[in-house]
Amino acid sequence: MKFQRFELRHVKLELTRPFETSFGRFTDRHLVIIKVFSDIGTCFSEAPSLHVPFYNYETTQSTLHVLKDFIIPALLKQKQEINDIEDLHHSMDFVRGHNIAKSSIDTAFYHLMSKSQDMPLAEYLGGNRKEVEVGISLGIEDNIELLLEQTKLALNKGYKRIKIKIKPGWDIEPIRQIRKQFGDIPIMADANSAYTLDSVDLFQKLDAFNLMMIEQPLGYDDIYEHSLLQSQIKTPICLDESIETVADANLAVKIKACKVINIKLSRVGGIYPAIKIHDICEEHNIPVWSGGMVESAIGKADCTALSTLPNFKLPGDISPSDRFFNKDIVSSGLVLERGCVLVPTKTGLGVDIDEKRLEDLTVGSPVVLEKYDPLLERW
């Protein structure tokens, strides 16, 4: 396969309601959407970095820069065909980090290959589920009454698990009130690195609430201190931000830093490394689940396909477009039934892009790259 042309767009989607975590409050979502042309067909892919460097160092603008000025010129420069996904990643290895940018190229490869084989993406990856159990992620609200209202709405829609964002001052009491009103429902708490080891007593108190897990309570780049915390609490720790590579996952497993891993395929560089992490965790009896980055339906469809693999044993943060967006960029997207997202059965990614809507939601003009130009190489 050879890449022939790329159209990069900065897309802005309006959220249905503000979404707040320990690191910020958002009213809209900025994404990079790419239309990819190759000798075996065309497809769309997504790079769901945030427009601010709060989750990790990547942003919408840095993603556009790295793709436009480094990764894509290198791909267009190649004379030989890309034979497999390992070849593709070798072609991008000269760029250190920037996994979200790389993930958009990785997923494009899988979309194109599955289409060329006339297979749905999930089937191409080796998955065998027709539906994927999903949970919901609830942001920090202005008061507990609003959180309880959102929890009730989510349960009525059949979501299999409730995740709430926590931060110092918004942790024990929201969880206590959810337990009081809704009983022994599956709950997890996501701290997004808001605490330190000085908060061991707080986490030991949270043990009493029988949570499924506490996600990334300590430093966003830490693995070692999470192992110290896990040894002092009963609640399983789930690592998210600090698992950026296959090596990170290996280390976390070996030093017992967690009992669960959240695999966000964009965070780790795409489907290929995500599958490697899945396999490592399966070998060591560490269940995984698919986290979300408030992606468009493109990214959600990728997460759905990945979640059909056998070690995705916990409900993921996957949802239909209307969960977050007033308008998405698809004419037909994911379907939620009984707390499960139905796995797309159409060839390739399985969701249909509305190109007119994509155009309307694009910020500025798209960047088009279709032939190798030495002037693009600015290093």
N, C-alpha and C positions, 0 to 999 in steps of 0.2 A: 504494500500500500504506500502511496505517496500523497502527502498533503499538497494542495494546490492554491488555496485561497482561504483567508480568514477575514471575517467581519466582526470587529469588537465593538460592543456597545456598553455604555454606562447607563444602566436602567434604574429608575427610581419608582418603587411601589409604595403606595400609601397603606399604612396599617389600619385595620378596622378599629383598633383602640390602642392606646399607648402600651408599650411593653417595657417593664423595668426589671433590671437585675441589680446585683450588688455593684456593678461597675457603670451603670448608666440607665437612662430612660430614653426610649426611641419612639418616634411617631411615624417614621417611614423607613424603608429598607432600600439601600443602595446595593446593586449587584453588577457584576460583569457577565454579560451574555455573549456568547460567541456562535456565529454561524460558520461551520467548517465545511470546506469543499475538498474532495479528494478524488482520486481516480476510481474509487469504488462507490461514490455517492456523497450525499450531504447530510449534515445533522446539526443539532444545536447542543451546546453544553453551557455550563454555568460555573463561575468562580464566586462563591458566596462570602467573600471577605466583607468586613464591616467598613463603613466610611470613616471610622475613627479607630485608632490602634488600642482598643480596650480589651478585646478578647485575646488577640495576639498582635504581633507587630505589623501584620499585613493590613492594608486598607484597600478600598476600591481603587484609589489612584496609584498606589504602589503595584497593585496587581496589573492594572493596565500598562504601567511602565515596564514591568518585568516581562510581560507577554510580548508587548510591542517592540521593545528594544533589545531583548535577549533571546527568549525562548523561541518565538515564532521565526525570527530571522535564521536561527540555527536550523530549524526544521525545514525552512524553504531552501536553505543552502545545500542540504543533503542531496546527493545524486543517487545514492542507492535507496532501494525500497526499505521500508520498515517492516520486518518480517513478523515481529510479535511484540507483545507489550513490554517485554524485558528490553528489547532494542529501543523502544520509545523512551523508556526511563533512562537508559544510558545516554540517549541524546540530550536529555535535560539535566543530567547530573552535574554539569559544569556550573549550574546555578545552585548555590547553597541555600537551603531552606526554601522559603516561598512556596510552601506545599499547596496552598489554596490555588495559586496560579497554576502550578503543575497539574493539580487535580482536574482542571478544566480540559486539559489536553488528554490526560489519561482517560477520562470518561468519554470524550469524543471518540477516541480510538475504539472503546467498547461499543459505543452506539453504532459506529460505522460497521464494525465487524459483525455484530449481531444482525444488523440489517442485511448485510451481504450474505449471511448464512440463512436468511429468512426465519430468524428465531427471535422470540421475545428476549429482552436482556436478561431476565431472571433465569431463563432456561439456558442461555449461553454461558452464564456464570456457574451453572450446575445446581441451581436451586430447584426445589420441588414442591414449594408451597403455593397454594392458590390464594391465600390471604395471610396477612401479617398482623398480629396483635399490636395495638398502639396505645400509648398513653398520651397525656397532655401536659404541657409545661405552662404553669401559671406564674406570671410575673408578680413582683412586689406591688401591692395595692396601697391606696391611701389609708385604708383602714381594714380591719379584720372582717367586717360585715361584707365588704365588697369581695374579699377573697372567698368567703363562704358561699356567696352568691355564684361566683365563677365556678367553684367546686361543684355545686349542685347542678349547674348547667352542663358541666363536663360529664358528670355521672349519668345524667339523663340521656346524654348522647351515646352512652355505652363505653366510654374510654376505660381501658383496663387498669390504668394506673394514674395517680395524680402526682405530679412533681411540682413542688413549690420552690421558688427562689427564696433564699434566706440571706441575711446579713446581720451583723451585730445590732441588737435591738429589735430585730424582726426574725425570730427563730423559734424559741420554745413556745411562746404564747400562740402564734398562728397554728403551729402543729397541734398544740393542746386543744384548741378550739375546733379544729377539723376532726380530731379524734372524738371529741365530746359530741359533735353534731352528727357525724357520719359513721362512727364506729370503726370496726376493724377493716377499713378499706386499704388497698395497697397504696402507700404513700412513700415518696422519697423526697429528700431535701437537696437542693443544689446551691452550694455556697459561692461558686465561681471565685475561689481563692480568697475569700474575705476574712479568714481567720489565721491564727498562728497557734503554735503548740502551747501558748499560754492559756488557750481555751479548752484544755483537756477536760476540765470539770464540766463545762457546758456540754461537750459531746458525750460524756458519761451520763449526764442527765437525759440526753436525748435517747439513750439506750432504752429507757422506760417506755418509749412510744412505739417500739417494734417497727421501726422504719425498714423499708426494703434496702435502703442504702443512703449514704451521705456522699454526694458527688463533689469532688475536688474541694475539700474544705481548706487546704493549706495552699502554699505558693503555687502559682501557675506553672512554674518550671521545676517544681520539686517532686522528687520521688522518695528520697531517703527519709525525710521527716514524716511522710505519710506512713512509712513502715513503722515508725516509732508510735504514731498515733493509733494505727490499726492494732498494735499489740496491747493497747490499753483500753480499747472499747469493744463492745460486742457487735455493734452495728457494722455491716460491711461498708468499707470505703470503696467508692468507684472513682477511678482516675479518668480524667477527661483532658484538660489542657496540657498536662505534662506528658502525655503520650503522643509524640509527634512522629516517631519513627518505629520501625520494627525493633531496633535495639532498645528503645525506651520500654517497649512492652516486655521484652526479654528480661530486662533489669527489674522491672516492677514485679514480675512473676517470681524471679529468683530470690528477691529480698522480702517477699511477702508484704509489699506496700499496699496491696488492695485485694479485694475478693471479687471485684467486678471491673470490667473495662467498658467504657463508652467509646465506640468506634465511630467517629465522624470522618467519613471518607475524605472530605475536603481538607480536614486538619492534618491527615497523615499523608496526603499527596495523591489520593485517588483510590480506585477500586483495587488495583494490583497490590499495593502495600496493605490495604485494609484486609484483603483476603489472607495475607501472610500473618497479620496480627490475629485474625480470627482463628487460624490454624494453631498458632502457638497457644492461645488461650484454651482452645478445645483440648489440646494435648495435656494441659495442666488443670483441667476441670474448672476453669475460670469462665463463667458465663459472660456473654457480651450482649450489647444492644446498640441500636443505631441512634445516636444523638442528632439533634437538628441545629441548623444555623439560620432558621427562619428563611429557608430557601424558597425560590419559586417552585412551580410544579416540576420543572426539569430536575432540580436537585432532589426534590422529594421522591421522584420516580427512581432516581439512582439509589437512594437509600432503601426504598422498598425492594428493589431487585436484590441488593446486597443482603437484606434481611431475610431472604428466603434460604440462606445457607444455614446448616444445622445448629451451629453453636449460638445463633441469635435466639437466646432462650427467654429474654425479657422484653416486655413491650417497648417499642421505640418511640421517639419523638417525631412521628410522621403524621401528616394531616392533609386533608383536602385544602384547596386554595382559599376557601372562604373562612378558614380558621384564622388566618392572619391578614389577608389582603382584600381590599375593596375591589381591585381588579388585578388579576394575574395575567400572565402573557400566553395563556393557553385557551383554546376553544373547548377542549375536553381534557380533564385532568384526572386526579385520583378520586376514588369513590370510597366512602366510609360506610360500613354496615356492621352493626352489632359490636362496635369497638374494634373492628378490624379494617384495614385498608386492603382492598382487593388488588391483587397483583396484576398489572396490565398484561394483556394477552396479545396485543398488537406487536408486529415485528419491530425490533429495535427498542428504543426507550419506552414507547407505548403511550405517550401523551402528544396531543396535537398542538403545535404552536400557532397562535393567531398573529401572523406577521404584521398586520395592520395595527393591532394593539401594541405589539412590540415596538413598532415605529413611534407610536404616540407616546410611549412611556420612556423613550430614549432621551437622555440628557445630552444636548449638543449633537454633534454629527458622529456617525460611526467611523471607526478607523478601519481602512481596508488595506490588507497586505496580501499581495498575490504573486510577487516574484522576488527573488533574492536581490537585494540592493546592498552593496558594501557600505553605503552611507548609513544603513540602519544599525550597523555594528558600531556602537559608540564606546566600546571598551578598548 
